Amino acid sequence: DGPGQLAALRRSFDKLDARLVALLAERAALSARAGALKQAHGLPVVDHGREAAAAAARASLARAYGLDSALVDDVYAVVVRHSRRLQGAG
């Protein structure tokens, strides 16, 4: 029935959201490690070439999954901004 199916979908959303938050936490930990390495070796926090290559790869993945690349860009704008903060760039 409709309400039962909706409840099942909502449980699926909740499980997926928990996975997404866990992945964001894992990414934040990796970013902090990268920041420490950059600082230890006198490297800049921001690497525009690397960021451009990563953005292009994400756009390709978005297309492969049938996602709007603008959605992926919006999500990663926030993720990258947070990563930069973790690494000490603002």
trRosetta pair geometry for C-beta under 8 A, 3 or more apart (Angstrom, degrees):
i j d omega theta_ij theta_ji phi_ij phi_ji
1 4 4.8 81 61 16 84 109
1 5 6.8 -157 89 -9 38 91
2 5 5.8 -62 -145 38 26 108
2 6 6.2 25 159 -19 65 107
3 6 5.5 -53 -145 36 32 113
3 7 6.4 36 155 -21 65 103
4 7 5.7 -51 -149 33 32 112
4 8 6.5 32 151 -18 64 104
5 8 5.6 -52 -150 36 34 112
5 9 6.4 36 151 -19 65 104
6 9 5.6 -52 -148 36 33 112
6 10 6.3 35 152 -21 65 104
7 10 5.6 -53 -149 34 31 113
7 11 6.6 35 151 -20 63 101
8 11 5.7 -50 -151 33 34 112
8 12 6.6 36 148 -19 63 103
9 12 5.4 -53 -153 35 36 114
9 13 6.5 41 148 -21 67 100
10 13 5.4 -45 -148 32 37 115
10 14 6.5 40 151 -21 64 102
11 14 5.6 -51 -150 34 34 114
11 15 6.5 34 152 -18 65 103
12 15 5.8 -53 -148 36 33 110
12 16 6.2 30 155 -16 65 108
13 16 5.8 -61 -147 41 29 109
13 17 6.1 32 155 -22 66 107
14 17 5.7 -52 -145 35 29 113
14 18 6.6 33 154 -21 62 103
15 18 5.7 -53 -153 32 32 113
15 19 6.7 31 149 -17 63 104
16 19 5.6 -53 -152 36 36 112
16 20 6.3 38 150 -21 67 104
17 20 5.5 -51 -146 35 34 114
17 21 6.4 34 155 -18 66 103
18 21 5.9 -52 -148 36 30 109
18 22 6.4 32 151 -19 63 106
19 22 5.6 -55 -149 37 32 113
19 23 6.3 32 153 -18 66 106
20 23 5.7 -55 -148 37 32 111
20 24 6.4 34 152 -20 65 104
21 24 5.6 -50 -148 35 34 113
21 25 6.5 36 151 -20 64 103
22 25 5.7 -52 -151 35 32 113
22 26 6.5 34 150 -19 64 104
23 26 5.5 -50 -146 36 35 113
23 27 6.3 37 153 -20 66 104
24 27 5.6 -52 -146 37 32 112
24 28 6.3 36 153 -22 64 104
24 79 7.3 -124 -127 -117 93 102
25 28 5.6 -51 -147 33 31 113
25 29 6.6 33 153 -19 63 103
26 29 5.8 -54 -152 34 32 112
26 30 6.6 30 151 -16 64 105
27 30 5.7 -55 -150 38 34 111
27 31 6.2 37 151 -22 66 106
27 79 6.9 -19 128 -164 150 115
27 83 7.3 -69 148 -85 100 111
28 31 5.5 -53 -146 36 32 114
28 32 6.5 35 153 -21 64 102
28 82 7.0 -54 -103 136 99 118
28 83 7.4 -141 -112 -95 56 69
28 86 6.1 176 -159 -81 79 159
29 32 5.8 -50 -150 32 31 112
29 33 6.6 32 151 -17 63 104
30 33 5.6 -54 -152 36 34 113
30 34 6.3 35 151 -20 67 104
31 34 5.5 -51 -146 36 34 112
31 35 6.3 38 152 -22 64 104
31 82 7.8 90 92 113 171 80
31 83 4.1 -126 -135 -139 146 89
31 86 4.8 78 117 81 116 141
31 87 6.2 -98 167 -48 89 99
32 35 5.6 -51 -150 33 32 115
32 36 6.6 34 152 -20 63 102
32 86 5.1 -87 -78 168 73 119
32 87 7.4 -157 -109 -76 35 63
33 36 5.7 -53 -151 33 33 111
33 37 6.6 31 152 -16 65 105
34 37 5.7 -56 -151 38 34 111
34 38 6.2 36 152 -21 67 105
34 87 6.5 -41 94 -98 90 122
35 38 5.6 -52 -145 35 31 112
35 39 6.3 30 156 -17 65 106
35 45 6.7 13 -122 -122 86 96
35 86 5.8 -150 -25 121 150 78
35 87 3.1 -158 -99 -122 112 72
35 88 5.9 132 -166 4 124 94
36 39 5.8 -55 -147 37 30 110
36 40 6.2 30 154 -20 64 109
37 40 5.7 -54 -143 37 30 112
37 41 6.2 2 164 5 65 113
37 43 7.5 -2 121 35 74 129
38 41 6.4 -77 -146 51 24 92
38 43 4.1 -98 -149 73 75 102
38 44 7.0 -62 -173 83 122 19
38 45 6.0 116 127 -94 157 50
38 87 6.4 33 43 -166 140 118
39 42 7.7 33 -172 -70 28 30
39 43 7.8 -74 -41 46 21 73
39 87 8.0 -172 -38 -171 100 76
39 88 6.9 64 -74 23 121 150
44 47 6.7 140 84 -68 99 68
45 84 6.0 95 147 -146 125 76
45 87 4.5 144 -141 120 109 120
45 88 6.0 -151 -81 70 140 78
45 89 3.7 -160 97 -56 154 121
46 51 7.2 -21 -165 -26 79 137
46 84 6.6 17 -77 -121 91 116
46 89 5.8 117 -39 -140 95 161
47 50 3.9 38 105 19 118 117
47 51 6.3 153 86 -17 64 86
48 51 5.6 -55 -143 39 32 112
48 52 6.2 34 157 -22 66 105
49 52 5.9 -54 -148 34 29 109
49 53 6.4 25 155 -15 64 107
50 53 5.8 -57 -148 38 31 109
50 54 6.2 29 155 -18 66 108
51 54 5.7 -55 -145 38 31 110
51 55 6.2 33 155 -21 65 106
51 80 6.8 79 -135 -144 114 143
52 55 5.7 -53 -147 35 30 112
52 56 6.5 31 154 -19 63 105
53 56 5.8 -54 -150 35 32 111
53 57 6.5 32 152 -18 64 105
54 57 5.6 -53 -149 36 33 112
54 58 6.3 33 153 -19 66 105
55 58 5.7 -54 -147 37 32 111
55 59 6.4 35 152 -22 65 103
55 73 7.2 48 -152 -111 104 85
55 76 7.1 169 -108 109 80 151
56 59 5.6 -51 -148 33 32 113
56 60 6.5 34 152 -19 63 104
57 60 5.7 -54 -152 35 33 113
57 61 6.5 33 150 -17 65 105
58 61 5.5 -53 -148 38 35 113
58 62 6.2 42 152 -25 67 102
58 69 7.8 123 120 -146 82 88
58 72 5.3 -178 155 155 109 130
58 73 7.7 141 108 -75 126 56
58 76 6.1 34 166 -45 174 157
59 62 5.5 -47 -147 31 32 115
59 63 6.6 32 153 -17 62 102
59 69 4.6 36 -136 -142 81 131
59 72 6.8 174 -91 83 48 137
59 73 7.5 25 -83 -61 92 96
60 63 5.9 -54 -153 35 31 110
60 64 6.4 33 150 -21 64 107
61 64 5.4 -55 -147 36 34 114
61 65 6.3 17 159 -6 68 109
61 72 7.5 153 81 -133 95 160
62 65 6.2 -69 -150 47 27 99
62 67 4.2 -93 -161 75 79 104
62 68 7.1 -53 173 90 123 21
62 69 4.4 134 93 -96 149 68
62 71 7.4 160 -142 63 130 90
62 72 4.3 -115 -81 -13 133 149
63 66 7.5 37 -175 -74 32 26
63 67 7.5 -88 -57 52 22 67
63 69 6.6 -6 -51 -61 80 110
67 71 5.9 -103 171 61 104 125
67 72 6.0 92 118 -42 130 109
68 71 4.5 88 77 -5 96 105
68 72 7.4 -178 94 -3 55 82
69 72 5.4 -52 -152 39 46 112
69 73 6.1 51 148 -23 71 103
70 73 5.4 -50 -145 37 33 115
70 74 6.3 38 154 -22 65 103
71 74 5.8 -54 -151 33 29 111
71 75 6.5 27 153 -17 64 105
72 75 5.8 -53 -147 36 32 110
72 76 6.2 20 158 -9 66 112
73 76 6.1 -65 -144 46 26 103
73 77 6.3 39 155 -34 64 101
74 77 5.8 -46 -150 20 29 116
74 78 7.3 22 155 -10 58 101
75 78 6.3 -66 -169 36 34 105
75 79 6.3 26 144 -16 70 113
76 79 4.9 -52 -136 42 46 114
76 80 5.6 44 163 -19 76 103
77 80 6.3 -53 -141 39 22 105
77 81 6.3 26 155 -20 58 110
78 81 5.7 -55 -147 36 28 113
78 82 6.4 27 155 -17 64 106
79 82 5.9 -58 -153 37 29 109
79 83 6.3 30 150 -21 65 107
80 83 5.4 -51 -144 36 35 115
80 84 6.4 39 155 -22 65 101
81 84 5.9 -52 -152 33 29 112
81 85 6.7 31 150 -19 62 103
82 85 5.6 -53 -153 34 35 112
82 86 6.5 36 150 -20 66 104
83 86 5.6 -53 -150 35 33 113
83 87 6.4 21 154 -10 65 110
84 87 5.7 -66 -148 45 31 105
84 89 4.1 -70 -180 67 93 117
84 90 6.1 3 130 49 113 93
85 88 7.8 66 -178 -56 29 15
85 89 7.0 -93 -75 60 29 66
85 90 6.1 -74 -93 90 69 57
